[in-house]
Structures are given as C-alpha cells and as structure tokens.
Amino acid sequence: MRSTFGGLNTVVLGLYGQQTGLDTVGHNISNASTEGYSRQNVNLSATAPQTIYANGGSFQLGTGVEVQSVVRARNSYIDKQMWQETSTLSNAQSTETYLSKVESIFGETSDTGMQSVLNSFWDSWQTLSTNASDEGTRTTVRERGVQLAKAIQLGTEQLKSMGSDINSAIDLNVEKINQITSEIYTLNKQIVTVEVGGIDHANDLRDRRDYLVDQLSSKVDTRIYENANGTYTIQSGGTTLVDSTGSAVLTTEETPDKDYPDYIIKTVKVKGSDQQLNFTNGEIKSLLDMQDSDQSGVRMYLNSLSSMSQFLLQDFNAVHRSGYGTDNSTGNNFFGEATIDYSSNATDKFTANDWLKALAVNSELFVAGGTAKIAAKSSGSGIGITQSNAKGSEPTIFATGSYTLGTTATSVVVKVDSIDASTPPNITSVSYSTDGGTNWTSSAVTSNHGQMSINGLTVDMYLGNGSANQVDDTYSFSLNNHSADSNFTIQKSLTTIGEASIVKAEGTYTNGDVATSVLVQPTTVSTAAATLGTVTAIKYSIDNGTTWLTDASYASSTGSFAFTVNGVKLTMKIATDTDNAAGTQYSFTVSKGNVASGDNAVLMGTKLKTDTSKTLGDMSLDSYYTSLIGTLGVQSQNAQNTADNQQTLVDQIVNWRESTSGVNLDEEMTYMIKFQKGYNAAARVLTTMDEMLDKLINGTGVVGR
C-alpha cells in the first residue's frame, strides 16, 4: 500500500522541476544580448513509477519529475561552416583594406596621381621638341622630371611605411592569437573537470570557448577536433595551436628583404622552434601576402616602381646621353648622378632598391646654365658663333659634306678683310684660319654670302650689313663630325620616300629664341618616265598644319625649293624616289642660328609613350604603368567582390546559427508562463494535500467525544 505522504514528494519534485525551468528561462533572458551565448534548455523526465498492489492486481503510479540535464542549443556542423567562412571573409576584408591604401598611394582617382605626373613629363618634352631654345620650356622639363622622381620616391616611402604598418598588425594578431589559445586551453581543463562522469554539461564554458574559436578563425585558418573528453584540438599553419596538454606560443621574426634592406619582412613561428608557419586563410594570411607577395602585395608594387626607376635611369637616360644640349655637350644623364653610366653593362650589381634610391634629376641641370645640357637635339652643332664686335653683323653658318678629322674638332676664326661704303656697310671679303691665326685663307663675300672649304666640309657663311661692321672684326666657331647634319634634322612620314635636306639657309631669324616647327608636303610629283618620282611643287606650314602656304618657288635646274620661314630663306632639296607621293610629309625645326632643334626631344617623348623596353617586360613606360594600375584595380575589385559575397554567406550562416542557438524573447516569455503556471499548479496541489492531511490528522477519531 502506498504511503499516505507519498504524494508530497511528487509535488515537491514538480516544484523543483518548474523552478529549474524558470531559472533557465531567466538565464536565457539575461544573456539575450551576450555575444556567443547559446540558448539553454531544461530536459525534464518522469521519475521511476511506484508499483501499487490492490484489488488482486498491480498498477504503476507516477512519482513526479526530475531534471535530466540543462543543455545548450548548438549545431556543430553550422559552427564548422562558420569558422571556415569567417577565415575567408577576414582574409578578403584585410586584402581589400590594404589594396585600397595602395590605390590611395598611386592616387589615380585624383588629378595629382602618378599617371598625371607621367603625362605632364611627356607633355613637357613635346613642348620642348617644338620650342627647344626656350629657357622656360627647358626649366619646365627639368621640374617635371623632379616631380616624376619625387612621385616615385614618395610612392616608395609610402609603400615601405605601409609594410611597417602591416608588420605591426601581424604582431598584434599574433599576440591576440596567443591570448585566445591560452584561454581555450584553460577552458579545456575546466570543461573536463565539470563534465567528468558524463552527466553535467559545461554550457557557459563551452559557449565561451566557441566564441574564442570564432575570434581565432578570423585570424587564421582553423581545423577543430573535439576529443572524447570534450576538449578541443585546434590546428593551423602546420602546427597544433592548442589541445588538452597545452597551447603553442607564437612569435614573429624580422628579416630584411633581400632586395630592399630597409624593408622588414615578418614571419610567424612557434616560440623556441625554427618552424615557419604557413597559414592558408584568415587575416594573418592576408597580411603576410600583402607584405611579401610578388603577385599582389606591397613588394610587387615596390618592384614595379623599381622597374620604372631602372627604365628612367637606363633606357631613358641612354636616349638623353646620345643627344646634345644647346651648349653642344653630350653624354649627359637626365636622371641620376652625372658621373655614373647607368647602362646595363655598367649596373649589373644594382639591386631593386638601388634603382629607387638613385632616381633623381641630375644635379648638373640645376647649376647656372645647367638646362643647356638638356638634350633636345639628336646631333651636336659646332656652328655656335662668338664675335668680337657685338654691334657687327650676326652671321649664320651652315655646313655640308663629310668631316675628315674624325672626332677631333676644328677651331675656326674668320676675320673681316674689307667692307663697302654703303650704309650700313656690307662685308665684301673675309679670310679664315684653322691654326689660331698663323695661316689665313681669303674668301670673297658675294651678296653677303661667303664660302669656305674646311676639312671636308663646305661651310656657308651668311653675313648681314651690320651697322657697325668694321675691318678686322673676327668671328670664331668650331667644326666637328656632326656639323654637316646638325643644323636641320628632317623627319620623314614614310621611310621609303626620298631624302630631304636644307642645302642653304640665309637671313636673320626674326622669332627670337622661340623655335619654329615646319611641315613640308609635296603636292605635285612627276609621273613622266624621264622624271618619275620628282617632286615639282610643295606646300609648307608653320602652325602644325592649320594653315598651308604655297609660295615656295621651284628651280628645275637644281631641283630645289626656296621659301622663307621667320626671316630665314631656306633652300630645300627632295631626292627623286618612286615612292614620293603627294601628301607625304617632312618636318624639321628652325631656330636662332638653328642650333637648338628638338628632334631628340621627340625621341625622348617617344621613349616615354611608345618605345618598348625589356626592363618593363617589352612594354612602353606608359603602357607598363597603365597595366600596373589596371592590375591594382582588378585586384582591389576582386577583393571587394569576395568580401561582399563572403559577408553575405557569413550573414546567412549567422542567421542559421541564431535560429538554433539564439535567444528569442517571445519564446522565452512563453516558456516563462508555462513554467510559472506549472509551478503555481504544483503549489496548489501541495496546498490541497496539506488540507487533506490536516483533516486526516487533526479530524480523525473525534466523533462522539
């Protein structure tokens, strides 16, 4: 027979069960906003029933409820997905951040970016090619070169500074990883202690551990294994970061880059070991790649700037060294030190960093008269004239023929022997000496034109009727092996058409120090058998083809054309060629004394824009930089797209996790009401039983008293 007081225990168990449920609901509500918290559930089950024998048989009578466990709602599959995708997200976000910084360094979204600087440098050479005598234009070329060199140097400094920032970020991340793994190891031990025997559940400790793994997975790729005793073993980068026996302590090691000694490379190792960890994902992987990758990192862009510097110091300088300045000097560097030959056979030991450090405009271009060394013309000229009487005639000298003294220059002195009685007086005869005045050769001057034969060259000297011409005035100049071809360098629109040359130029240039670009086009070409390919008429322009002049006279006896450009009467010959055709074009420059043509400036501009270089991977500087910025843009866009797509995926996984583990306040309120009602009902039963027992104990046996 069941005890009279057996029902009290059943009700008390009910009170305890409902109270545990209410306590768990309160715990859930209190942690509804706690990061990493998992909703907990109370598992209630009926206690073992009591067998009651009565009426010749038996039946089972319930004895109440018991709390089997309090467990957290968690899905390990979703957790593993979360940890994997979080690593990818952090990697993409970090890469996007640092590529955006690289984009800001190159500044291509602004008008002051490196592309704009390159274009300005090219524009300055284009201007110089048509105005090679202008000092202001030469100064602009020099300063644009300074601007370009500084832009590359600044980009280099900013990239190296960004590398230092990345190193600091690596150190902070390694420190954070050590903190996380140390705490996970501590939690591993605590969880084992709580769950020993397999009955209890360390819910809050497990939540904290999983939350730390969330953080760790954003730093590095993680492989997590749960052991039978509930501990985690976490591996990453080829090593075990934490297990049931301890946690690894990571450290960083600094190594100067092999190409850039002032650029420090960080590696991550286990403390006390030489093992370098190779992470495959996470923020750390992104930082290490951005620091050291030759395909997408800071080092790639340093290498690109170094290649550009090498191109400017080698290829660009080579064209400049082959040209001549207005002072007729040659072999001058535009970039770098004046005394260093940067050609490939002279700089084999230059490192990538050396090219960057060497890039600066030649200091000789900044001294007084230094801009005269800027090589705007491709051939030297020995026809610059010094005269003893500043008020006398200002002659112009041209030379034809082949110089016979090799590289030995000839100094020539011309002395006025006689003048006429006109006002102002004309020079009528001169004599010249090539041995410092020991021996003199006479030359008549007809119509202000005298001619001399000197070492294989026919030297034509055009003299004006200067207001102060005097007998014994002297004119000094020098001839060299470039004298015959330096005065007018003519470019052809087609290599196959006939050669053109200026065989005579006379008069005084009236456009000051501003050079004049001249375009000449044949308009009539003979098709007769006897004169096939002979140009018989031309037109010319001095405003880049906007206006064409047709007043050039043709002398059939000599096959030459005569026309005047800013005071200088030019005699031009065009060789007969079957490829000659109307509309083909010849171009050249006329300047004061015609000693400052801009043909080499054209070559310098072409070197920047179109000429390819092995240093730049068989691309021109312009296309190389465009390709570099295009690569940067694609990398940045890919990182942004990956980050955006990955964020969407992670958000979805977070929603899945929250649907399982998150605290729903409405749901908890429902549970609270349920447990509250249950508790109240159990208490009501207890009250009823109390009244029954009171009646039994205190009211039984009083009848008849």
RASULDA-V148179 format. One record per residue. N is the residue number from 1. PSI is psi in whole degrees, 0 to 359 (* if undefined). Layout:
BEGIN
N:PSI
N:PSI
END
This chain:
BEGIN
1:138
2:147
3:145
4:329
5:8
6:327
7:335
8:319
9:322
10:316
11:319
12:318
13:322
14:318
15:315
16:317
17:313
18:324
19:319
20:320
21:316
22:319
23:320
24:320
25:316
26:322
27:317
28:313
29:320
30:330
31:19
32:331
33:7
34:124
35:127
36:358
37:141
38:135
39:137
40:145
41:144
42:126
43:110
44:145
45:153
46:142
47:168
48:133
49:162
50:135
51:127
52:131
53:126
54:153
55:36
56:13
57:191
58:158
59:159
60:129
61:125
62:148
63:6
64:204
65:153
66:153
67:112
68:315
69:160
70:113
71:155
72:151
73:111
74:142
75:110
76:329
77:316
78:322
79:314
80:321
81:318
82:315
83:323
84:312
85:332
86:321
87:315
88:319
89:312
90:323
91:312
92:319
93:318
94:317
95:317
96:318
97:312
98:329
99:327
100:324
101:321
102:319
103:320
104:331
105:315
106:338
107:36
108:352
109:0
110:172
111:357
112:14
113:172
114:327
115:320
116:321
117:316
118:317
119:320
120:321
121:315
122:317
123:322
124:324
125:325
126:318
127:319
128:327
129:336
130:359
131:53
132:343
133:348
134:123
135:322
136:320
137:320
138:320
139:321
140:318
141:313
142:313
143:327
144:326
145:319
146:317
147:318
148:313
149:318
150:324
151:317
152:319
153:318
154:317
155:320
156:312
157:318
158:322
159:317
160:323
161:320
162:324
163:322
164:320
165:320
166:319
167:318
168:320
169:322
170:316
171:315
172:319
173:320
174:318
175:318
176:319
177:316
178:319
179:316
180:311
181:325
182:317
183:324
184:319
185:317
186:316
187:323
188:313
189:317
190:320
191:318
192:318
193:317
194:320
195:8
196:136
197:345
198:18
199:311
200:161
201:123
202:69
203:307
204:325
205:320
206:322
207:315
208:319
209:317
210:326
211:321
212:324
213:324
214:313
215:319
216:321
217:338
218:339
219:316
220:164
221:140
222:141
223:115
224:130
225:131
226:125
227:170
228:330
229:6
230:357
231:156
232:140
233:122
234:126
235:147
236:146
237:18
238:13
239:165
240:117
241:323
242:144
243:198
244:347
245:345
246:186
247:142
248:145
249:117
250:152
251:164
252:151
253:135
254:135
255:125
256:138
257:142
258:332
259:335
260:87
261:333
262:9
263:115
264:130
265:132
266:140
267:153
268:130
269:164
270:132
271:132
272:5
273:154
274:3
275:120
276:127
277:134
278:93
279:149
280:353
281:178
282:177
283:321
284:316
285:316
286:316
287:317
288:320
289:316
290:332
291:322
292:355
293:138
294:358
295:333
296:358
297:186
298:321
299:324
300:316
301:331
302:316
303:322
304:315
305:323
306:318
307:321
308:319
309:317
310:319
311:314
312:323
313:331
314:290
315:311
316:316
317:324
318:319
319:319
320:320
321:332
322:345
323:184
324:144
325:179
326:343
327:8
328:14
329:151
330:173
331:20
332:136
333:144
334:318
335:150
336:190
337:149
338:329
339:0
340:132
341:113
342:13
343:159
344:326
345:352
346:354
347:35
348:334
349:5
350:128
351:171
352:323
353:326
354:320
355:319
356:318
357:331
358:345
359:111
360:154
361:138
362:124
363:337
364:341
365:353
366:350
367:169
368:126
369:8
370:330
371:345
372:342
373:353
374:121
375:87
376:346
377:153
378:348
379:146
380:163
381:127
382:22
383:15
384:135
385:136
386:129
387:146
388:333
389:106
390:338
391:358
392:190
393:144
394:99
395:160
396:135
397:135
398:150
399:143
400:164
401:193
402:121
403:134
404:0
405:22
406:233
407:6
408:120
409:155
410:124
411:130
412:136
413:128
414:129
415:135
416:124
417:326
418:153
419:161
420:184
421:8
422:166
423:117
424:161
425:143
426:146
427:129
428:340
429:149
430:167
431:154
432:154
433:141
434:11
435:34
436:17
437:3
438:316
439:141
440:144
441:130
442:150
443:129
444:151
445:116
446:125
447:46
448:20
449:123
450:152
451:139
452:146
453:114
454:114
455:51
456:350
457:140
458:115
459:116
460:127
461:122
462:120
463:138
464:173
465:75
466:145
467:341
468:30
469:136
470:151
471:143
472:2
473:147
474:151
475:129
476:138
477:175
478:143
479:144
480:187
481:357
482:356
483:325
484:339
485:8
486:340
487:321
488:111
489:116
490:127
491:139
492:144
493:335
494:135
495:341
496:345
497:169
498:149
499:148
500:150
501:151
502:111
503:347
504:141
505:128
506:154
507:182
508:126
509:129
510:3
511:27
512:225
513:4
514:120
515:156
516:124
517:132
518:133
519:134
520:130
521:128
522:138
523:337
524:128
525:127
526:139
527:2
528:147
529:319
530:332
531:29
532:127
533:8
534:126
535:125
536:353
537:144
538:164
539:155
540:158
541:143
542:16
543:41
544:31
545:2
546:316
547:134
548:134
549:142
550:24
551:11
552:130
553:149
554:128
555:105
556:333
557:328
558:350
559:34
560:158
561:145
562:130
563:160
564:133
565:111
566:52
567:348
568:118
569:119
570:138
571:119
572:137
573:140
574:119
575:143
576:133
577:140
578:343
579:354
580:139
581:150
582:138
583:344
584:170
585:143
586:142
587:144
588:176
589:137
590:133
591:178
592:115
593:354
594:45
595:8
596:54
597:160
598:23
599:325
600:331
601:324
602:316
603:323
604:317
605:320
606:324
607:326
608:323
609:318
610:329
611:134
612:161
613:138
614:330
615:327
616:26
617:39
618:36
619:160
620:164
621:318
622:313
623:328
624:314
625:321
626:318
627:320
628:313
629:324
630:317
631:316
632:317
633:319
634:317
635:316
636:318
637:320
638:318
639:319
640:316
641:317
642:316
643:317
644:313
645:319
646:324
647:321
648:317
649:315
650:320
651:321
652:317
653:321
654:319
655:320
656:315
657:316
658:326
659:335
660:313
661:345
662:154
663:120
664:112
665:324
666:317
667:319
668:324
669:324
670:315
671:321
672:315
673:318
674:311
675:324
676:314
677:319
678:317
679:315
680:319
681:318
682:320
683:324
684:319
685:318
686:320
687:317
688:316
689:324
690:318
691:319
692:314
693:323
694:318
695:319
696:314
697:314
698:345
699:347
700:136
701:16
702:357
703:132
704:0
705:*
END
